[in-house]
Amino acid sequence: MAPVTTHNALARRGIIGGYIRVMDRLSRLSAYLACAMFIAGVLVICQMVFIRYLLGMSTSWQTEFTIFSVTAAMLMGSPYVLMTGGHVAITIVPDALGGISRTIMRLIASLFGLGFCAALAYASWVYVFEALHGGWTTGSVWNPPLWPALLPMAIGATLLSLQYVAEILRGES
């Protein structure tokens, strides 16, 4: 007689399991990139403070770079946060109900999250391509092209959407 397997064990096999593993790896990779972007932002802030306050010189690109890098870090780190359950969640009602009600409520919440993130990903990619093809710049003193600053939003929202799918398939939504 074959051993009884759980839903989670079945979800880790075959194509679904492969998809979940690929998304978990991509989410970890995006978290490492997010960490690097955050560190870059912090280092540039330190450099800006040194240049501005210790040397008395003006700065032109540091504030904008820091805004872009820290925002990119937040967006690129979001799939990992979802994967690890590190996001803020109010679960008093689902936890009180328990059982199938909790599972259904979490699935519905995950589907809403997926819908929002998919719409954000689509709009973000449109925005990136408009900025790229339109030659948009930030309009600041530094005035870099805008599309590289927008790209992490599109990638992060896309990976977050795909991670939502993985979480739903994992059965822990």
C-alpha positions in Angstrom: 0.0 0.0 0.0 1.4 3.4 -1.0 2.0 6.0 1.8 -0.5 8.8 2.1 1.0 12.1 0.8 -0.1 15.5 1.8 -1.2 18.3 -0.5 2.1 20.2 0.2 4.1 17.1 -0.7 2.3 16.7 -4.0 2.8 20.4 -4.7 6.5 20.0 -4.4 6.7 17.4 -7.2 6.5 17.7 -11.0 6.0 20.9 -12.9 4.3 22.7 -10.0 7.1 21.8 -7.6 9.6 22.9 -10.2 7.9 26.2 -10.7 7.8 26.8 -6.9 11.5 26.0 -6.6 12.4 28.3 -9.5 10.4 31.2 -8.0 11.9 30.6 -4.6 15.4 30.9 -6.1 14.4 34.0 -8.1 13.0 35.5 -5.0 16.2 34.8 -3.0 18.2 36.3 -5.9 16.1 39.4 -6.0 16.6 39.7 -2.2 20.4 39.7 -2.7 20.1 42.3 -5.4 17.8 44.4 -3.1 20.4 44.1 -0.3 23.1 45.3 -2.7 20.9 48.3 -3.8 20.2 49.2 -0.2 23.8 49.1 0.7 24.7 51.2 -2.3 22.1 53.8 -1.2 23.5 53.9 2.3 27.1 54.2 1.1 26.1 57.1 -1.2 24.4 58.8 1.7 27.6 58.5 3.7 29.6 59.9 0.7 27.1 62.7 0.4 27.4 63.7 4.0 31.2 63.6 3.8 31.3 65.7 0.6 28.6 68.2 1.7 29.4 68.7 5.4 33.1 67.9 5.8 34.4 69.2 2.5 31.8 71.9 2.1 31.1 71.0 -1.5 27.8 70.7 -3.2 26.3 67.4 -4.4 24.4 66.8 -7.5 23.4 63.2 -7.9 23.6 61.6 -4.5 20.0 62.3 -3.3 18.4 61.1 -6.5 20.6 58.0 -6.6 19.7 57.1 -3.0 16.0 57.5 -3.7 16.2 55.3 -6.7 18.4 52.6 -5.1 16.4 52.4 -1.8 13.1 52.3 -3.6 14.4 49.7 -6.0 15.6 47.7 -3.0 12.1 47.7 -1.5 10.5 46.6 -4.8 13.1 44.0 -5.6 12.9 42.6 -2.1 9.1 42.2 -2.0 9.0 38.7 -3.6 11.3 37.3 -0.9 9.3 39.0 1.8 6.1 37.3 0.5 7.9 34.0 0.2 9.1 34.1 3.8 5.9 35.5 5.2 7.6 38.6 6.4 4.9 41.0 5.3 2.4 42.6 7.6 -0.8 40.7 7.8 -3.9 41.0 10.0 -5.0 37.4 10.6 -7.3 37.7 13.5 -10.5 36.7 11.6 -9.0 33.8 9.6 -7.2 32.5 12.7 -10.4 32.7 14.7 -12.3 30.8 12.0 -9.7 28.1 11.3 -10.0 25.2 9.0 -11.4 25.5 5.5 -12.7 29.1 6.2 -9.2 30.2 6.9 -7.9 28.5 3.8 -10.6 30.1 1.6 -10.0 33.6 3.1 -6.2 33.3 2.6 -6.8 32.2 -1.0 -9.1 35.1 -1.7 -6.6 37.5 -0.2 -3.8 36.0 -2.3 -5.9 36.3 -5.4 -6.6 39.9 -4.7 -2.9 40.5 -4.0 -2.0 38.7 -7.3 -4.5 40.8 -9.2 -3.1 44.0 -7.8 0.5 43.0 -8.4 -0.2 41.8 -11.9 -1.9 45.2 -12.8 1.1 47.0 -11.2 3.5 44.9 -13.2 1.7 45.5 -16.5 1.5 49.3 -15.8 5.1 49.4 -14.7 6.3 47.7 -17.9 4.3 50.2 -20.0 5.8 53.0 -18.0 9.4 51.7 -18.5 8.9 51.3 -22.3 7.4 54.8 -22.6 10.3 56.3 -20.7 12.8 54.3 -22.8 11.3 55.1 -26.1 10.4 58.7 -25.2 14.0 59.4 -24.0 12.6 60.6 -20.6 15.0 61.9 -18.1 14.5 62.9 -14.5 14.7 66.6 -15.1 17.1 67.1 -12.2 20.6 68.6 -12.2 22.0 65.1 -12.7 19.3 64.3 -15.3 19.9 60.6 -15.9 17.5 58.6 -18.1 14.4 57.6 -16.2 13.9 54.1 -17.5 16.7 52.4 -15.4 15.1 53.9 -12.2 11.7 52.5 -13.3 13.0 49.0 -14.3 13.2 47.6 -10.7 9.5 48.5 -10.2 8.5 46.5 -13.2 10.8 43.6 -12.4 9.9 43.6 -8.7 6.1 43.7 -9.4 6.5 40.9 -12.0 8.5 38.7 -9.6 6.0 39.5 -6.8 3.1 38.4 -9.1 4.9 35.2 -10.0 5.7 34.6 -6.3 2.0 35.0 -5.5 1.3 32.2 -8.0 3.9 30.1 -6.3 2.4 30.7 -2.9 -1.1 29.8 -4.2 0.3 26.6 -5.8 2.2 25.8 -2.6 -1.2 25.7 -0.8 -0.1 28.1 2.0 -1.9 31.1 0.7 
